[in-house]
Amino acid sequence: MTTLRLSPSGPDLLNSAGAPFDPGPGARLRLAERTTQIDPTANIIDTTERIVGTSLLASPNATQTIAQLANPNKDLNYRATASLDVFNTLDDTNVDVTLTLQASVDGGTTWANLSYGQHGVSPAVTGAASTDGEHDDAGGYRHIWCARPLTSGAGFGVVAGTTSLMIRATLQADQVGAFADSRNLNGGNFGTFSLVLEECF
C-alpha cells in the first residue's frame, strides 16, 4: 500500500491504532463534474437516441456535455452518474425515457455504453389537457438518473497508457412529449443536466 502524508515532508498518516492509514476501496481521489443548462428551445426528448448537451437536436456533438479525467489508471476504480429533470406534457399518457451513460478512452472517437436507466414519467394531468405545464400540476415531473457503480478502470475500458477517460450521456423516449425541463426561480423552462466522474481507490 502507498504511504499517505499530508505533505511530502510530513509524517505518515496513521489510523487510530497506529497502523498505516488505509482509505479503503471507494475513497475518492479525483472528481470531474459538469453541469449544463439545456436550451429551452431544443430540449424535447426524441424517439431517436440523442447525445445530451446544451441542445437535444439531431446533431449536438459540438454542444455535448463531457466529464473527463486525464491519465486514468486501470488499477484504480471509477464511478459515474448522470441526472436531470424530465417533464411529460402529454395528457393521460406515460412516457418512458432512457438515460444511458457512455465512456470513451480514445479521445471521443468511439463510445461504449456503461449503463442505462429507464424511467416512466407520468402524464402532466389526469383527465384534462395540460394548459400551462406548471410544475405543480398533478404528475408530469420526474428526476431521472443513471449510474455506473464503483468499477475497476479496466471495466471502463482503461488500459496501460490510456491518456484520457471521458463520459457523456444520451436520452431517448418511447414517444414524443417529454422535455428536459427544470423550472428555475424566475419561471423559465431550462433543463439542468448533471454529469459526474470519480476516480477512487
C-alpha positions as CSV (number, residue, x, y, z in Angstrom):
1,M,0.0,0.0,0.0
2,T,1.2,3.5,-0.7
3,T,2.1,5.5,2.4
4,L,-0.1,8.7,2.7
5,R,1.2,12.0,4.0
6,L,-0.4,15.4,4.4
7,S,2.6,16.9,2.6
8,P,5.7,15.4,1.0
9,S,7.8,16.1,4.1
10,G,5.0,15.5,6.7
11,P,4.6,12.4,8.9
12,D,2.9,9.3,7.6
13,L,-0.9,9.2,8.2
14,L,-1.9,6.6,10.7
15,N,-5.2,5.2,11.8
16,S,-6.4,5.2,15.5
17,A,-4.5,2.0,16.2
18,G,-1.2,3.5,14.9
19,A,-1.2,1.4,11.8
20,P,-0.7,3.0,8.3
21,F,-3.9,4.7,7.1
22,D,-5.8,2.8,4.5
23,P,-8.7,4.7,2.9
24,G,-10.2,1.5,1.6
25,P,-12.0,1.0,-1.8
26,G,-14.3,3.8,-2.8
27,A,-12.4,6.7,-1.3
28,R,-12.4,9.4,-3.9
29,L,-9.1,10.7,-5.4
30,R,-10.3,13.0,-8.2
31,L,-13.6,14.4,-9.4
32,A,-14.7,15.7,-12.8
33,E,-18.1,17.3,-12.7
34,R,-20.1,19.1,-15.4
35,T,-23.5,20.9,-15.2
36,T,-25.2,22.0,-18.4
37,Q,-28.3,24.1,-19.0
38,I,-30.2,22.7,-22.0
39,D,-31.6,25.3,-24.4
40,P,-35.3,25.6,-23.7
41,T,-35.9,25.8,-27.5
42,A,-34.1,22.5,-28.1
43,N,-35.0,20.3,-25.1
44,I,-37.5,17.9,-26.5
45,I,-36.5,14.2,-25.9
46,D,-36.7,12.5,-29.2
47,T,-37.6,8.9,-30.0
48,T,-34.2,8.6,-31.6
49,E,-31.2,8.5,-29.2
50,R,-29.6,11.9,-28.8
51,I,-26.4,13.0,-27.0
52,V,-27.1,15.3,-24.0
53,G,-25.6,18.7,-24.2
54,T,-26.8,22.3,-24.5
55,S,-29.1,21.1,-27.2
56,L,-31.0,17.8,-27.8
57,L,-31.3,18.4,-31.5
58,A,-30.3,15.9,-34.2
59,S,-26.5,16.6,-34.3
60,P,-25.4,18.1,-31.0
61,N,-21.8,16.7,-31.0
62,A,-20.4,20.2,-30.9
63,T,-22.5,21.0,-27.8
64,Q,-22.3,17.7,-26.0
65,T,-21.5,17.7,-22.3
66,I,-18.5,15.6,-21.3
67,A,-16.7,14.9,-18.0
68,Q,-13.1,14.0,-18.4
69,L,-10.1,12.8,-16.3
70,A,-6.6,12.8,-17.7
71,N,-4.3,9.8,-17.3
72,P,-6.6,7.3,-15.7
73,N,-5.2,4.2,-14.1
74,K,-6.5,0.7,-14.9
75,D,-5.7,-0.4,-11.3
76,L,-7.9,2.3,-9.7
77,N,-11.7,2.4,-9.5
78,Y,-14.1,4.7,-11.2
79,R,-17.8,5.5,-10.9
80,A,-20.1,7.8,-12.9
81,T,-23.6,9.3,-12.6
82,A,-25.8,11.4,-14.9
83,S,-29.1,13.1,-13.9
84,L,-31.7,15.6,-15.0
85,D,-35.4,16.5,-14.6
86,V,-37.9,15.5,-17.2
87,F,-41.4,16.8,-17.8
88,N,-44.2,14.9,-19.6
89,T,-46.6,17.2,-21.3
90,L,-48.9,14.6,-22.6
91,D,-52.5,14.0,-21.3
92,D,-53.1,10.6,-19.7
93,T,-50.1,9.0,-21.3
94,N,-46.9,7.8,-19.7
95,V,-43.6,8.4,-21.5
96,D,-40.7,6.0,-20.9
97,V,-37.4,7.8,-21.0
98,T,-34.0,6.1,-21.2
99,L,-30.8,7.8,-19.9
100,T,-27.6,6.0,-21.0
101,L,-24.1,6.6,-19.7
102,Q,-21.2,6.1,-22.2
103,A,-17.4,6.1,-21.9
104,S,-14.6,6.8,-24.3
105,V,-10.9,6.1,-23.8
106,D,-9.7,7.3,-27.2
107,G,-10.5,11.0,-27.1
108,G,-14.1,10.6,-28.1
109,T,-13.6,8.7,-31.4
110,T,-15.6,5.7,-30.1
111,W,-18.1,5.4,-27.2
112,A,-19.1,2.3,-25.3
113,N,-22.3,2.0,-23.2
114,L,-21.6,1.8,-19.4
115,S,-25.2,1.5,-18.0
116,Y,-28.7,2.8,-18.6
117,G,-31.8,3.7,-16.6
118,Q,-35.3,3.6,-18.0
119,H,-37.8,5.8,-16.2
120,G,-41.6,6.0,-16.7
121,V,-42.7,9.6,-16.5
122,S,-46.4,10.1,-15.6
123,P,-48.6,12.5,-17.5
124,A,-48.9,16.1,-16.6
125,V,-52.6,16.0,-15.9
126,T,-55.0,13.1,-15.5
127,G,-58.4,13.6,-17.2
128,A,-57.7,17.0,-18.6
129,A,-55.2,18.6,-21.0
130,S,-52.3,20.5,-19.5
131,T,-52.7,24.2,-20.1
132,D,-49.6,25.7,-18.6
133,G,-47.1,22.9,-17.9
134,E,-46.5,24.2,-14.4
135,H,-44.5,22.0,-12.0
136,D,-47.3,21.8,-9.5
137,D,-49.6,20.0,-11.9
138,A,-50.6,16.5,-10.9
139,G,-47.7,14.4,-12.0
140,G,-45.7,15.3,-15.1
141,Y,-42.3,15.7,-13.4
142,R,-39.6,13.2,-12.6
143,H,-36.0,13.4,-11.7
144,I,-34.2,10.6,-13.6
145,W,-30.7,9.3,-13.2
146,C,-28.3,6.7,-14.3
147,A,-25.2,5.4,-12.5
148,R,-22.2,3.1,-13.1
149,P,-21.2,2.0,-9.6
150,L,-17.6,1.6,-8.4
151,T,-15.9,-0.3,-11.2
152,S,-12.2,-1.0,-12.0
153,G,-10.5,1.1,-14.5
154,A,-10.4,-1.9,-16.8
155,G,-14.2,-2.1,-16.6
156,F,-14.3,1.4,-18.0
157,G,-12.0,0.4,-20.8
158,V,-8.8,1.9,-19.3
159,V,-5.6,0.1,-20.2
160,A,-1.9,0.9,-19.6
161,G,-1.1,4.1,-21.5
162,T,-4.7,5.4,-21.7
163,T,-4.4,9.2,-21.6
164,S,-8.0,10.2,-21.1
165,L,-11.3,8.8,-19.7
166,M,-14.4,10.6,-20.9
167,I,-18.1,10.1,-20.1
168,R,-21.2,11.5,-21.7
169,A,-24.9,10.6,-21.7
170,T,-27.7,10.0,-24.2
171,L,-31.5,10.4,-24.0
172,Q,-34.3,8.6,-25.8
173,A,-38.1,8.5,-25.3
174,D,-40.6,5.9,-26.5
175,Q,-42.8,8.7,-27.8
176,V,-42.6,12.4,-28.3
177,G,-44.0,14.5,-25.4
178,A,-41.3,14.7,-22.8
179,F,-38.8,17.5,-22.3
180,A,-35.6,18.1,-20.3
181,D,-37.1,20.8,-18.0
182,S,-36.1,22.2,-14.6
183,R,-38.1,25.3,-13.6
184,N,-35.8,27.9,-12.3
185,L,-36.8,30.6,-9.7
186,N,-37.7,33.1,-12.5
187,G,-40.2,30.6,-14.1
188,G,-38.1,29.8,-17.1
189,N,-38.1,26.3,-18.5
190,F,-34.5,25.1,-18.6
191,G,-33.2,21.6,-18.4
192,T,-30.3,21.3,-16.0
193,F,-28.1,18.2,-16.6
194,S,-25.5,16.9,-14.2
195,L,-22.6,14.6,-15.1
196,V,-20.1,13.3,-12.5
197,L,-17.0,11.1,-13.0
198,E,-15.0,10.0,-9.9
199,E,-11.6,8.3,-9.6
200,C,-11.3,6.3,-6.4
201,F,-9.1,3.8,-4.5
